[in-house]
Amino acid sequence: MAQRPAWVTEALFPYAPRYADVGGAHVHYIDEGAGPALLLLHGNPTWSFLYRDNLPALIVWGDGDFAFRESERRRFERIFPRHRTVILPGAGHYSQEEASGEIVEAIRNWWDTEGER
């Protein structure tokens, strides 16, 4: 079983170690909090906490979502200091169906500025 390196302290990475066998690979993952799932993939020797300050994030949010309210959006904005938030007026929980064109436009605009870095 893989162990946390000594330099990765509990204060730096306060999450319980969890592992799954996926396609023949032993994969570490974090299952914390509530809200929509967020998948961040990285290779060794990096650690997932590096995403907190370095990863540019695009947050596309339907302002009519019945399940995930503004407080959840603000939480994501705090987690990812390098974020851009695009609010989709009138879009709800199924914003990928209700505002697919606006989402594609948001991704393209974001990629034009962040994708080159």
N, C-alpha and C positions, 0 to 999 in steps of 0.2 A: 504494500500500500504506500503510495506517495505521501510524503510529509511536507509540511510547510517549512520553507527555509528559515533559519534562525533570524535573518534580518527582517522577515515579514512578521512583525509583532501583532499581538491581538488588537492593540490600539490602531494600528495601521490597516488591518484587515479583520474586522470583528465579525466574521461570518463562519458558520459551522461548515466544515469540509463535507462535501457531498460528491459522490462519484457515480457514474453510470458506464456500463459497457455498451458502446455504440459502434457497430460495424467493425468489431475487433479491436477497437481503441478504448483505453481507459480514460474517460473524460471527467474533468472536474467541473462542477457547476455550483451556482448559488441560487437558492430559492428563498428569497426574503421579501417581506412586505406584502402589499396588496396592490391591486390595480392591474393594468394590462401588462402582458409579458414583454420583456425587452431582451433581445438576443444580441450579444456582442461577442464576436469571435476574435481570437488573438492567438498568436503562436508563442511557443517558448523561446526565450526565457522571460517573456513579459508576464505581467500579472494584471488581472482585470481592473485593479484599482487605478491603473494608469489612465483609464478612460475618463475618470472623473474630471480631470482638468485639461486634458489634451484633445479629446475627441470632439470635433465639431459635430453638432447635432441639429437636425431639423425636426422640430416638433410641429406637426400638422394637427390641428385640433378643431373638431366640430363644436361650435358653441351651444348646440342643442343636444349634446349627448346626455342621455338620461342616466347612464351608468357611471361615467367618469366626469366629474364636475371640475370647476375651475381650480379648486384646491389641489387636485391631482396634477393638473397642468403646471401650476406654480411649483409643485414638488419636483417635477421633471426639470423645470427651469433652474431650480436651485442645484440639482444634482449635476447638470451640465452647464457650467458657466459659459462655454463657447456655443451657445445655442442661437438659433433663429426660430422664432415662433410665427407660424402662419395660422390665423384664426379663420375658419370657414364659417361665415355667417349662415345660420339656418341648417347646417349639416349636423346630423345626429350621430348615434352610435355606429351606424353603418355608412360612415362618410365615404369609404372607398366606393360605394355604390351611388351615393347621393351627390357626390362632388368629385367624381374621378378626374374630370378635366382640370379642375382647380388643383388637385393633388399633383397631377403630372406637371402642371405649370410651376407649382411651388418647388418640386424636386429639381426641375430644370434650372430655375432661377438660383436655387441654392447651390447646385452643382457648378454652375457657371462661376460662382464666387469661391466656394470651398473646395471644389474638386481639383483645382489647379495647385493647391497648396501642398 
